[in-house]
């Protein structure tokens, strides 16, 4: 206990000195939140990794735990599985998002309706959509609605390809809405003369899409590729709900860890947390996974810099050097692509455009090794350094200048193809929602494995939820969590964003927020749970709210900061002349003008808190404190291992979706007012 408070106090002092030197009164609350939830847990993990720590007993063991973690074959295999799984999910997300965005962009008449359809997966809580997809894919032992369509059995607990690919698809399904919006937004910025020139050259709609729209938008989309990969690398909830890390693989049974075909690093860390009583071992695994994440975040951060290509080439070389030596890269073969990347770096320093050729050759060797190694050795043949190099090289080599003129499709065929594809995608979007609807109104507690029609009809499932399963208390808990999270976000974010808008030095906290959002994952969540135990916040609704608040603070800050930066300067200057201090100007001028944006933030944080699953899973153990997400999960339990109440799960899902829809409809007018106004001042 003494060690905890000593480390906490000293590190907090140094953190505050570094972060809140400018405008400390305004940035103090956000700095405390950022330190407690994100930065200290990793530092705490580092500290306890040098001890065998069975609270309250601590015994110094030096590097023993760290050596065990870093050399654990299970962690190495899990890291490789994570890289390949993230690459697969990223590829699905990019391909589908582009096909959907291009199809919508060329259909003007109903584009508004299609925009709404695209956003639906984002609005549905993942603990509903993932479980619904799992029931559609697997059914009972692989006998499901989708298995009848594809004439194949998808047993996620035994079929390795099915578990791997379907979980990657569902994770991509959750991310496609935002990626599609990014692509559609970039399409809206295209100069009209490009389309006119293409039409003058006789290009039809398909040729414009391939040779104009894609090449012109890829420079915007390419940097997002690595962000998608990074987010997929941290994925946990989809894997946990669909496969729990399985199916088992022969190479996954080790002395320290048991790894399945979908045991990503987050899943491995959670498994350790579930069975390991030694906090020092948990800290060591947190450090090992954290170092991998730090390297990935460093690469992703380089996309913001002006010397992007130079730093990205160095990042590839550095990633090879670390991962190849560690045993999660290409091994001795990594020397070959490194040589080409080194030549590319020296050519870049000499301002020679030939550097791209050598990056391309190096990436080709990496891709070739990755393919051959996976074919030969399976999942254990994956190279993280090869995966990273391939993704980053796409950005460096092509920079969006990809032209494909050999494909020619008649206009009529193109219209048929895009209309058919959008129709199919609409079905894919609504399928899991319809699935939970028919569950919720079915009399029989069975999965709809034979058809997509209710088995009888009843509304009794809704009454049972409230009378027998405490659903009313769960709703109240979710509302309390949301209210507290909103209060924390507004109290911490608004003053910090206001200070950053008026001081460049204060804006450094925004950069720390962005970095922390990329770095966090299960490797910081577990040490945070241990931290909250000492702070008395574990198994409390307030503790859950604190974690959700920081999660919501990232987007809240980056909504508020540009808004406050763009407020008319004469308003602030006039108030200053009248003798108003900074705090008064913030409350009486900036705050009222920011209400439309603040309302949007309130809605976002509330929906985020309502939809959260992983945070209460880790931080709550008392059932009377469970929010809706955990109550819903308990109705079905671990897939295939418990007696699942599918009809009650469907009824609860319908209530969830209805509540979120009502919140959206109630807030729509205020959100639109915030969008059409200019910095809170209407024309």
N, C-alpha and C positions, 0 to 999 in steps of 0.2 A: 504494500500500500504506500509506503514511504517513497519507494522508487518511482511509482506512478506519479505522485504529486510533485516530486522533484523534477522529473522529466517534463511533465505538463507545464509547470510554472516557468521553468527556464526557457523552454522552446516557445511558449506563448509570448514572453517578453521580447525575445529576438524577432519573432514573427511580426509583432505589433510595431516594433521599431522600424522594421523594413517596409511594412505595408502602409501604415497610417501616419507617416511623417507629414504628409500634406493633408490638410482638412481632417484632422483626427476626430473631431466631434461628429462629422458626417459619415465617415467611413468605419468608425469603430465597431458598430453593430455587425456590419457585413463581414469585417475582418474576423471577429470572434466566431461567427457562424462558419466561415470558410476554414478557419484553423481547426475548430472542434470536429467538424464533420469530414473534412477532406485531408488536411495536411498532417494533423497530429496522429490519426490512426495509422498511417503508413510509418511515421517516425516511431510510434509505439510498437509496431510490428518489428521494426529493426531492433529496437531496444530489448524486447523480451526474447528475441531469437537467440540471444547469447546465454539464456537460462533455460533450465528445466523448470517450468513454472506451473505448479499445481496450487492455485490460490488457497491459502496465503503463503505457501512455501515456495521459495525461489532458491535454486542452486545453480551457480555459474558453471557453464559447460563450454565456454569459448565458442568455437566454430562448429561444434558437433552437429547441432541442428541445421545450420546452414549448409554444411557439407552433405548431410542426408537429403535435404530438399533439392539442392542444385544437381546432385548426381542421381536422384531418383529416376530410374527408367520410366516409371509411370508418369512423372511430370514431363519428361522429355517427349514421350509418346503423346501425351495429352496436348502439348504445345503444337506438335505436328498436325494432329487431328484438327485442332482449332484453326490453324492456318488454312488447311485445305477446305474445311467447312466454311470459313469466312469468305474465302475466294469463291466458292460455289454460290453462296448466298448473294454475294456482291454481283456476280455475273448475271444471275437470274434477275436481280433487282434492276440492273442497268438495262438489260435487253427488254424486259417487259415495260419498264418505264418509258423507254424511247419509243417502243411500238405504240403504246397507248397515247403518249403525248403527240406524236406525229399524226396519228389518226384523228385525235380530237381537234388538232390545230387546223386540219383541212376540212372540218365539218363545222361551219359557222352557225347553222340554224339552231342546233340544240346543244351548243358547246357549254352553255350554263348548266344544263341538266347533267351533262357528262362530267363537268367539274365536280358537281355534288357527288356523283357516283364514285368518282376516283377517291374522294376524301373519306368515304364511309369506313374503310378499314382502320383509318387513324382514329375515328371517333369511337369505335367499339373497343372496350377494354380487352387487353390481350388474354387475360385469364378466361374470357368467354370465347373469343375467336379461336385461340389455340386448342382449347379442349373440344370445341365444336368441330374443328378441322380434324382432330385426332379421331373423333367418333366416326366422321365421314370416311376417313382413310382406312382405319383399322377395323372398326366395328367390333365383332366378336372373333378374336383369333385370326383376323385378316379377312373375314367374310363381311364386307361392307358395301355401302352404296357405290363407292368409287371402284371397288374391286370388280363389281358387276359391269361397270361401264368399260373398264380397261381389260377385263377378262384376265385379271391377275390377282394374286393374293398378297395383301400388304400387311404382313404381321410385323409391326414395328418392334416387337420384343425379340424377334428371331431373325428377321430379314435385314441384313446389314445395308445393302444398297437402298432398300425402301426407307429405312430409318434415317439414313444419312441424307438422301435427296429430298424426301418429303419434309423433314424438319428444316432443311435449308430453304425450301420453297415457301413454307409457312412464315418463316422469319422474313423472307423477302417480301411476301404479301403484306406484312405489317409496315414495311418501309417504303413500298412503292408509291403510296400517296404523296409523300413529301418530295421524293425524287422526281415524280411526274410534274409536280408544281414547279420545281426548279427548272426543268427542261422547258415547260410551257412558258415560264417567265422569260427565259433566254430567247425563246422563239419570238416573243412579243417585241423584243428589242432589235430584231433584224431590220436593216434598212430596206424600205420598199423597192428601191431600184434594183436590188439583187433579184427579187422575184420577177420584176419586169424584164430584166436582161435575160433571165433563164427562159421566160416565155417567148421572147423575141428569137431566141436560139432554137425554139421549137420543143423545149422540154415539157413533158407532161407532168402531172402531179407527182407520180412516183419518182421520176428523175429529179424533180426539184427537191423532194424529200431526201434523196440519197446524195445528191451533189451540191445542194445549197444549204438545206436546213441542218443536216447532221454536221457537215464540216464547219459551219459557222457557230454552232452551239457547243461543240466538243471542247473548245478551250475553256468554257465555263464549267462544263460537266466533269472534265478530267480531274480537277482537284477534289471534287466531291467523291470520286471513286475511292480515294484512300481514306476519306472520312467514313464512307460506308464500310469499307474493310475494317477500319478501326472499331467502329461500333459493333460490327458483326463479331469481331474478335472478343468482345466483352460479353457476348450474348449468354444469357443464363435461362430466363424464364421459358422460352420456347422449348429448349432442350429438356428442362426439368419437367414441364407439363406433358411433353410428347413421348419422350423416350427414357427420361431419368438417366441419361448417359449410356444406355445400352444400344444395341445388343452386345453380348459378351464376345470378345475376341481372344484367341489363344495367346497372342503376344501381350495382352493387357494384364495378365496375372503376375504381380510382382510382390516383393517382400514388404514394400512400404505402401503401395497403392494398387488398386484394381481399376483398370481403365477399360471402358467399353468403346464401341465404334463411334459414339457421339459424346464421349466424355471430354467436353471442352474444358478449358482451364477454370472457368467459373464453376462448372459442375464438380471438378476435382476439388476445388477449394471448399465448396459446400459439403462434399462428402467427408473431407478431413474435419470440418467443423462439427459434423454430426457424430463422429466416432472418436475423435481425439480429445483427451482431457488435458493434455499438455499444451498450455498456451504458447510456450516457447516454440514448439514444432509448428503451430499455426502461424506464428510470426515469421518463421523461417520460410515457409511456403509463400506467405504473403510477399516477402522480400524477393524471392525468386521470380514470381509472376510479375511483381511490380517492376523489376528491371526490364523484363520483356516489354511491358507496357510503356515504360519510360523511353525506350528506343523507338517504339512505334510513334509515340506522341512527338518526339523530337523530329522524326521524319515528316509527320503531318504538319508540324509547326512551320517547317521550311516553305510550305506552300504560300505563306503570308509574306515572305521576304522578297525583296527586289532581286537579289542574286539567287533566284530559285534553282536554276539548273546547276549552278556551281555547288550549292549546298546539298541538293538532292543526289548528285553524283557521289559526293563525299559520304552521304548517308548510306548509300548502297554499299560502298566499300566498307564502311564501318560495320554495317549490319552483317555483311559476310564475315568479317574478321571475328566478331563476337559470337554469332550463332554457329559458324562452322567449327570453331574451336570448342564451343559448349557441347556440341553433339546434336543440335537441333537444326543444323544447316546442311550444306552440301559436302561437308568433310573436306578431304584433300582435293576433290574435284573443284571446289570453290576457287582454287588458285587460278584456274583458266579464265572464268568471267572477270575475276578481280583484275587481271592483267589488262583486259580490254577496257574496264572502267577507269583504270589508272591512266591509260593512254588517252581516253576521252577527257579526263580531267585536265591533263596537260594541254591538250588541243583547245579546250575551252578557255584556259588561261591565256592562250595565244590568240584568242578571238577567231579561231578557225571553226567554221560550221561543220567541218568533217567530224567533229566530236560525236555528233548524233549517230554516225555510222557505227562507231565503235561501241556506243551504248547499245545500239540495236543488236550488234553481234554478241555482246556480253549477255544481253537479255535472252537472245535466242539460245545460247548455251544453257542458261539457267532454265528456260522452259523445256528444252530437250532433256536435260537431266531430270527435271521434275517428272515429266511424263514417263521416261524409261524407268526411273527409280520406283515410282508408284506401281507401274505395271509389274515390275520384278518383285518388289517387297511389300506392296500394299500400303496401308496407312503409315507403317513405320518408315517408309521410304520418302515421305514428304520432307521437303527442305523449306524452312521458314524464310531463309535468306533468298532462296530462288523465287518464292512467292512474292516477297516484298520487292525484289529487284524487277520482276516482270511488271508489277503494277506501276511502280514509279517510272520505269523506262517508257511505258506508254505515254506518260505525260511529257517526258523529255523529247522523245523521238518525233511523235506526230504533232503534238500541240494543236490538235484539231484539224490538221490539214490532210484529211483522208478523202479522196475522191474515187468513187466507184461508178464508172460510166458504162460498164459492160452489160449491166442489167437493164432491160427495157421491158416494161409491162404496159399493155394498152390501158387507157384511162378507165374504161368500163370495168376491166378486171381488177384494177387497183381500188376502185370504189367498192366493188363486191368484197374484196379482201379486207379492207379496213372496216367496212360495216359489219362483216362477219366477225372479225376479231373483237371489235368493241362490244358486240352482242355477247360473244363468249365471255369476255372479261366482266361484263355486267353480271352474268350468271355466276362467275367465280366470286365476285364481290358479295353477292347476296346469298350464295349457297349456305355458308355457315350461319347466317342470320336466320334464314328460313328453317334451317335445321333445328336451332334452339327454339324457334316458335312452335314447330310441330311437337317437339319434346314437351314444351310447357303446357300444351293443351291436350296431350294424350292421356288417356286413362291408364294405359299399361306402362309399366316402368321398363321399357325395352328400347334399345337403339333402333332407329329406322333403317335397318340394314336391307330391307327388301324394296322399299319405295320411299318416296318423300311425301307421304300423306299421314296425317295423324292416326294413331291407333285408338279409335273412339274419340270422344270430345268431352272435356271437363274443365271447369275453372277451380276445382277443389285443390289443385296443386298450389295455387296462390294462397289459399286459406291455410294450408298445412305449413307453408313456409313461416308464417307469422305465429301460428299457434303452437307448433311443435319444435321449431328450429331457431327461434330467437332472431328472425330476420329483421324485426323492428328494431331491436337493440343494435344489430349490425349496421343498419342504416343510420341510426343515431351516432354510433361510433365513427362512421365515415364522415358524417356531417361535422362532428366535433374536430376530427383530424383536419378536415378541409378548412374550417374557420380558423383554427390555430395556425395552420400553414400559411394561409392568406395574411394573417396579422403579422407573422414573422417576416414574410417576404416584403410587405409594404414598409414595415419599420426599418428593415435592413437595406432594402434596395433603393428606395426613393432618395434618401439623403446621400447615399453613395453615388448614385447616377447624377444627382444635381451637382455634387462636388466635382465629379469627373468632367462634367460639361463646362465647368468654370476654372478647372486647373488641370494642366497636362500631367503634373506629378500625381494627382489623385486618380488619374485614369489607369494607373498600373494595376489597380485592383480588378479592373475589367479583364486585363490580360490574364491575371491569376485565376479568375473565374473560368475563363475559356480553357486554360490548361488543365485545371482540375476536372472540368467536365469530360475531357478526353481521357484523363488518367484513371478516374474512378472505375471501380468494378467490384466483383466479389472479393478480390484480394485486398481492397480497402474496407469493404463492408464487414468482413469478419473481425478485423482488429477494431473497427468502430463499435461493434457489438460488445467486445471486451471492454473498450473504453467507457461505453455507456453503463456497463455494470458498475464500474468504479464511481461514475458520476451520478448513479441512482436514476438513470434515464431508461434503463432496459426494462422492457415489459410495461411501458407507459405509453398512453396516447400522445403525450407531449413529445416524447422521444421520437416517435414515428413522424410527428409533424415537423420536427426540426430537420430531419433528413430530407423529407419531401420538400421543405422550404428551400433548402440549398439547391436541390435539383431544379426547382422552378425558378430560382434566382437567376440562372444563366440566361434563359430567354427573356426573362423580365428585364434584366439589366440592358440587354441589347435591343429591347423595344423602347425603353425609356431614354437611354443615353442619346441616340440621334435626335429624338423628339425634343429633349431639353436643350440640346446643343443648337437646335434650329429655332428656338424661341426668339422673337424680336429683341435685340439688344437694348433698344431704347426704353422698353418697359423696365428692365432691370436698372438701367442707368438713372431713369427718372425717380425710381423708388430710392435709389442710393442718394441722390441729391436731396430728397426729402428727409433723409436721416434714418432710413430703414436699414437695419443690419442684415447680414446674409441670411440668418435663420428666419427673420421676418419676411424677407423677400421670397424665400423658398416656400413658406407656408401660405402667404397671401397672394402671390403672383403665380409661381410655378405650379403649385399644387392644384389650384382650381383649373388652370389651363390643361393640366395633364389628366383630368378625370376620364376622358374617353379612353386613353391608353391604359390608365390604371384599371378601368373596368374590364378591358380585354385581359389584363394580367390576372385579375381576380377570377375570371372565368377559366382561364388556362390553368391556374394553380388548383382551382377546385376540381376540375376534371382530372388533372394529373393525380391529385390526392385520392379521388374516388376510384381511379383505375389502378392504383398502385397494388402490386402483389408481392414483389420480392422483399420490400422493406418490412411489412408486417410479418412475412414468413420468417425473417431473421430475428426481428426485435420483439415479437410478441409471443408469449407462451400461455397466457390466460385466455380461455375461450370467451369470457365475458367482455374482453377488450377487442375481440376480433372485428375488423371492419367487414364490409360486404364481400370483398375479394376473398378473404380467408374463409368466410362462411360458405361462399360458393365453392371454393376448392374442396372443403370438407364434405360436400355433398357427393363428390365423385371420387375423391381421394387419389391415390397413386393408380394410374390407369392400369386396369387388368388385375390389380392386386386386392381390391376391396369391392364390397357390394355397392355399386354406384346408384344413386337416386337420380336418374337422368331426367325424369319428368319434373322433379323439383328444381334441378339445375336449370332446365329450360325455362321454367316459370321465373326463377330468380334472374336469369339473363334478360328476359323480356322486361322485367321491372327496371333493371339496370339501364338498358338501352333507352327505355322510355324516360327515365330521369335525366339522362344526358341530353336527349332530344329536347326535353322541356327547357333545360338550362340554356341550350343553344338558341331556341326560339325566343325566350325571354330576353336574352342578351343581344339578339341580332341587331336591333335598332341602335343601341348604344355603341356597339362595335362598328357599325356602318358609319355612324356619326364621327367616330374617331378616325376612320379611314378617309372620309371625304373632306374633313377639315384639315387645314394646313397649320400644323403646330398648335392646334387648339384654337386658332383664330380663323373664323369663317370669313370668306370673301364678302 
